[in-house]
Amino acid sequence: ISYTANARVYHSHMHSSYQLFVRYFDIGIFFRTNSDIKDYLIDYEAAESMGIRQAKDELKFIWKKDKLLLPKSIWFSIIKYSAYKMGYHYEKFPRFIRPLLSLHKYWHLNK
């Protein structure tokens, strides 16, 4: 193994809708519970703006490459945004529901 500056890397995830949901639910919790980190990196509105920009860029790319993937992309964007918002406001959900929405079952059990 060696470092090659001009190497190309293909990085991909094949998440199901549920896996995507719990991932973004946890990301929302992370931003909510780590406000000190959030304040130094990006503010809440900037995080949402970046996500919206990424979704728009993805739709433009798919429009050019394969329009049949548009419904899936839109569906996944809805899941990501909804799960992020729900995770950011996780404390509004009953304690027994939180582990069902999170990938990490140990979160929220004592809060």
FENQUI-V27356 format. One record per pair of residues at least 24 apart in sequence whose ideal C-beta (glycine too) atoms are under 10 Angstrom apart, sorted by the first residue. I is the first residue (numbers start at 1). J is the second residue. Records with the same first field share a line. If there is no record, write none. Layout:
I->J + J
This chain:
15->76 + 79
17->72 + 75 + 76 + 78 + 79 + 83
18->79 + 83 + 103
19->79 + 103
20->75 + 76 + 77 + 79 + 80 + 83
21->76 + 79 + 80 + 82 + 83 + 84 + 86 + 87 + 101 + 102 + 103
22->83 + 87 + 100 + 101 + 102 + 103 + 104
23->79 + 80 + 83 + 84 + 87 + 102 + 103
24->51 + 76 + 79 + 80 + 81 + 82 + 83 + 84 + 85 + 86 + 87 + 88 + 103
25->79 + 80 + 82 + 83 + 84 + 85 + 86 + 87 + 88 + 90 + 93 + 98 + 100 + 101 + 102 + 103 + 104 + 107
26->83 + 84 + 87 + 90 + 101 + 102 + 103 + 104 + 107
27->51 + 80 + 83 + 84 + 87 + 88
28->80 + 81 + 82 + 83 + 84 + 85 + 86 + 87 + 88 + 89 + 90 + 101 + 102
29->84 + 86 + 87 + 88 + 89 + 90 + 91 + 98 + 101 + 102 + 104 + 107 + 108
30->84 + 87 + 88 + 107
31->84 + 87 + 88
32->87 + 88 + 89 + 90 + 91
33->87 + 88 + 90 + 91 + 107 + 108 + 111
44->88
47->84 + 88
48->81 + 84 + 85 + 88
51->77 + 80 + 81 + 84
52->77 + 81
54->80
55->80 + 81
